């Protein structure tokens, strides 16, 4: 696509009217405040159980957001047409990775309740000593910072370029977003895989699986597509996107949901069969 010398503003589109949902926002804010207070109580009463509960919740929402980021970069890398009308929803959800970075802080603070290898001194267990070059606190923290730095920078960059393109329709933003997507694809694979190794698989440092990263990816891609369907449906019921989202879009999203459901089951069964049998 060549860059035009004169850009033409894009047609007037739909704008989200936040004042229509003020009551819902206040209700959700109140629920979040109460939930946060209960989390504080749980952390005081039983920090060990709270640590695992928080990690489980973090992993759930992290995979949803990182899955939306995956679909965003796939959209740009493949120059897909069907996902143009749902791209902004994916970008908005992926931008929540900034919030997930803040929600990762309690995991760092409660790390000794989660990762037993952090409390075992060198020389006490040979199987752990062979992994010390990777399983150590400084490297663990450094990797986490690197992972979130990439996810946040890439997701916000794509959203910022997308919003700027809405103002004048200049195709140079498409080229820039495609370049970011091409760079992000291998980085996404590495960061998600090793993030799964660090935050989930190392809970039991005796157990390992090279398929675990793919297993988490399959769940993230499938669940995020399911979330997209729910968001799109909710927006349509609120009166948005009715003229742009068609039955064909639902067919495509449903096919992707089915494909990754099968892929996730295949990886899960393959991992179980190879390890335990």
HUWOJO-V855223 format. One record per residue. N is the residue number from 1. RES is the residue in three letters. PSI is psi in radians with two decimals (none if undefined). Layout:
N_RES_PSI + N_RES_PSI
//
This chain:
1_UNK_2.13 + 2_UNK_2.67 + 3_UNK_2.32 + 4_UNK_2.51 + 5_UNK_-0.56 + 6_UNK_2.18 + 7_UNK_2.63 + 8_UNK_2.25 + 9_UNK_2.51 + 10_UNK_2.72 + 11_UNK_2.70 + 12_UNK_2.24 + 13_UNK_-2.99 + 14_UNK_2.53 + 15_UNK_2.37 + 16_UNK_2.16 + 17_UNK_1.65 + 18_UNK_-0.46 + 19_UNK_-0.33 + 20_UNK_-0.35 + 21_UNK_0.47 + 22_UNK_-0.77 + 23_UNK_-0.75 + 24_UNK_-0.69 + 25_UNK_-0.73 + 26_UNK_-0.70 + 27_UNK_-0.80 + 28_UNK_-0.63 + 29_UNK_-0.70 + 30_UNK_-0.75 + 31_UNK_-0.73 + 32_UNK_-0.69 + 33_UNK_-0.78 + 34_UNK_-0.73 + 35_UNK_-0.69 + 36_UNK_-0.69 + 37_UNK_-0.72 + 38_UNK_-0.61 + 39_UNK_-0.71 + 40_UNK_-0.75 + 41_UNK_-0.77 + 42_UNK_-0.68 + 43_UNK_-0.53 + 44_UNK_-0.75 + 45_UNK_-0.83 + 46_UNK_1.40 + 47_UNK_-0.53 + 48_UNK_-0.88 + 49_UNK_-0.68 + 50_UNK_-0.64 + 51_UNK_-0.79 + 52_UNK_-0.64 + 53_UNK_-0.73 + 54_UNK_-0.73 + 55_UNK_-0.71 + 56_UNK_-0.81 + 57_UNK_-0.70 + 58_UNK_-0.80 + 59_UNK_-0.65 + 60_UNK_-0.91 + 61_UNK_-0.53 + 62_UNK_-0.76 + 63_UNK_-0.57 + 64_UNK_-0.83 + 65_UNK_-0.74 + 66_UNK_-0.49 + 67_UNK_-0.69 + 68_UNK_-0.64 + 69_UNK_-0.70 + 70_UNK_-0.81 + 71_UNK_-0.51 + 72_UNK_-0.82 + 73_UNK_-0.54 + 74_UNK_-0.69 + 75_UNK_-0.83 + 76_UNK_-0.70 + 77_UNK_-0.59 + 78_UNK_-0.07 + 79_UNK_0.79 + 80_UNK_2.56 + 81_UNK_-0.66 + 82_UNK_-0.54 + 83_UNK_0.06 + 84_UNK_-0.73 + 85_UNK_-0.24 + 86_UNK_0.02 + 87_UNK_-0.68 + 88_UNK_-0.62 + 89_UNK_-0.70 + 90_UNK_-0.72 + 91_UNK_-0.72 + 92_UNK_-0.73 + 93_UNK_-0.68 + 94_UNK_-0.54 + 95_UNK_-0.31 + 96_UNK_-0.06 + 97_UNK_-0.40 + 98_UNK_-0.76 + 99_UNK_-0.68 + 100_UNK_-0.56 + 101_UNK_-0.68 + 102_UNK_-0.66 + 103_UNK_-0.15 + 104_UNK_-0.32 + 105_UNK_-0.78 + 106_UNK_-0.55 + 107_UNK_-0.68 + 108_UNK_-0.70 + 109_UNK_-0.56 + 110_UNK_0.37 + 111_UNK_-0.56 + 112_UNK_-0.33 + 113_UNK_-0.31 + 114_UNK_-0.83 + 115_UNK_1.75 + 116_UNK_-0.44 + 117_UNK_-0.33 + 118_UNK_-0.35 + 119_UNK_0.01 + 120_UNK_2.03 + 121_UNK_2.73 + 122_UNK_2.51 + 123_UNK_-0.08 + 124_UNK_-0.32 + 125_UNK_2.05 + 126_UNK_-0.68 + 127_UNK_-0.57 + 128_UNK_-0.62 + 129_UNK_-0.55 + 130_UNK_-0.24 + 131_UNK_0.13 + 132_UNK_-0.54 + 133_UNK_-0.49 + 134_UNK_-0.80 + 135_UNK_1.43 + 136_UNK_2.69 + 137_UNK_-0.79 + 138_UNK_-0.77 + 139_UNK_-0.66 + 140_UNK_-0.83 + 141_UNK_-0.73 + 142_UNK_-0.71 + 143_UNK_-0.73 + 144_UNK_-0.75 + 145_UNK_-0.75 + 146_UNK_-0.77 + 147_UNK_-0.88 + 148_UNK_-0.60 + 149_UNK_-0.75 + 150_UNK_-0.89 + 151_UNK_-0.76 + 152_UNK_-0.82 + 153_UNK_-0.81 + 154_UNK_-0.78 + 155_UNK_-0.74 + 156_UNK_-0.59 + 157_UNK_-0.78 + 158_UNK_-0.70 + 159_UNK_-0.71 + 160_UNK_-0.75 + 161_UNK_-0.66 + 162_UNK_-0.74 + 163_UNK_-0.69 + 164_UNK_-0.63 + 165_UNK_-0.52 + 166_UNK_-0.45 + 167_UNK_-0.62 + 168_UNK_-0.14 + 169_UNK_0.29 + 170_UNK_2.18 + 171_UNK_-0.19 + 172_UNK_-0.49 + 173_UNK_-0.58 + 174_UNK_-0.75 + 175_UNK_-0.75 + 176_UNK_-0.76 + 177_UNK_-0.60 + 178_UNK_-0.68 + 179_UNK_-0.76 + 180_UNK_-0.70 + 181_UNK_-0.73 + 182_UNK_-0.71 + 183_UNK_-0.60 + 184_UNK_-0.48 + 185_UNK_-0.96 + 186_UNK_-0.60 + 187_UNK_-0.67 + 188_UNK_-0.81 + 189_UNK_-0.77 + 190_UNK_-0.81 + 191_UNK_-0.73 + 192_UNK_-0.71 + 193_UNK_-0.89 + 194_UNK_-0.45 + 195_UNK_-0.71 + 196_UNK_-0.69 + 197_UNK_-0.82 + 198_UNK_-0.88 + 199_UNK_-0.43 + 200_UNK_-0.92 + 201_UNK_-0.54 + 202_UNK_0.00 + 203_UNK_-0.59 + 204_UNK_1.63 + 205_UNK_-0.19 + 206_UNK_-0.46 + 207_UNK_2.49 + 208_UNK_2.68 + 209_UNK_2.20 + 210_UNK_-0.22 + 211_UNK_-0.09 + 212_UNK_-0.69 + 213_UNK_-0.71 + 214_UNK_-0.65 + 215_UNK_-0.79 + 216_UNK_-0.70 + 217_UNK_-0.77 + 218_UNK_-0.73 + 219_UNK_-0.68 + 220_UNK_-0.77 + 221_UNK_-0.77 + 222_UNK_-0.77 + 223_UNK_-0.62 + 224_UNK_-0.61 + 225_UNK_-0.64 + 226_UNK_-0.72 + 227_UNK_-0.69 + 228_UNK_-0.72 + 229_UNK_-0.75 + 230_UNK_-0.73 + 231_UNK_-0.79 + 232_UNK_-0.75 + 233_UNK_-0.72 + 234_UNK_-0.70 + 235_UNK_-0.68 + 236_UNK_-0.68 + 237_UNK_-0.44 + 238_UNK_-0.02 + 239_UNK_0.08 + 240_UNK_2.74 + 241_UNK_0.25 + 242_UNK_-0.50 + 243_UNK_-0.07 + 244_UNK_-0.50 + 245_UNK_2.11 + 246_UNK_3.09 + 247_UNK_-0.55 + 248_UNK_-0.64 + 249_UNK_-0.73 + 250_UNK_-0.64 + 251_UNK_-0.78 + 252_UNK_-0.80 + 253_UNK_-0.66 + 254_UNK_-0.66 + 255_UNK_-0.70 + 256_UNK_-0.68 + 257_UNK_-0.80 + 258_UNK_-0.74 + 259_UNK_-0.79 + 260_UNK_-0.40 + 261_UNK_-0.78 + 262_UNK_-0.75 + 263_UNK_-0.74 + 264_UNK_-0.76 + 265_UNK_-0.68 + 266_UNK_-0.81 + 267_UNK_-0.72 + 268_UNK_-0.79 + 269_UNK_-0.72 + 270_UNK_-0.69 + 271_UNK_-0.77 + 272_UNK_-0.81 + 273_UNK_-0.78 + 274_UNK_-0.59 + 275_UNK_-0.81 + 276_UNK_-0.19 + 277_UNK_none
//
